[in-house]
Amino acid sequence: MRLLFIAAAMLAFSYKAAAHLGNENNTEIRVYADSMRLVLRTSIPFAWSLLGENAPAMADGAGQAVARSGLVDAAPALVSVTSAGSLMSPTQVDCLFEVPDDVAFIFNFKRPSDWPVEVKMEFFDRLGGLEIGTIAVFDYTASRFARDVEPFAQRVVDRNHPALSFTLEHPIVPAGPEPGLTSSAGKPVRARPFIVSSFLLAGVLGVGLLAYRRIAGR
């Protein structure tokens, strides 16, 4: 019985080790009114594998500081983004180390103007056939600071299915004109300052003249 228990424990341990090879990854895409941000989060072992022989011996603060520039250089090869078939180039790429042990690759883009957009994880060729990840897309067009936004597109990705395609064709409504007068063409226009001043001056003079007539008539 004891031997059976030990064998079961060893089997469970080996299964757990095989399921967590240090290559976990998840990607979050946020589409704003004027931009789009993609954040790929993965593990330090995976990030260190990108650096190869240049990887620091330790992943402490000093090691992370040394690794950061190399990871920023390696980041563009990890993901490709196309808009209606045309490759999109990020406006900025960065890499941050997050608590407790995540590495976040950050890609900023202009907001796509053509759809669909396809996001492809290019790094699965580096991983084993059983490795998986996730992609989720969030719509922040209405407000950059909205809370509790649910993903409108998401999927599990792997070597055979490394991409997600989505469409988000919200019209971008410009801010309306400030309240004001209406022209003969029906278009709102602002009241000019000197017109407003003229009305105020006429009102003051009228009140003064009325008061003078009342006093003179006594």
Disulfide bonds with the S-S distance in Angstrom:
none
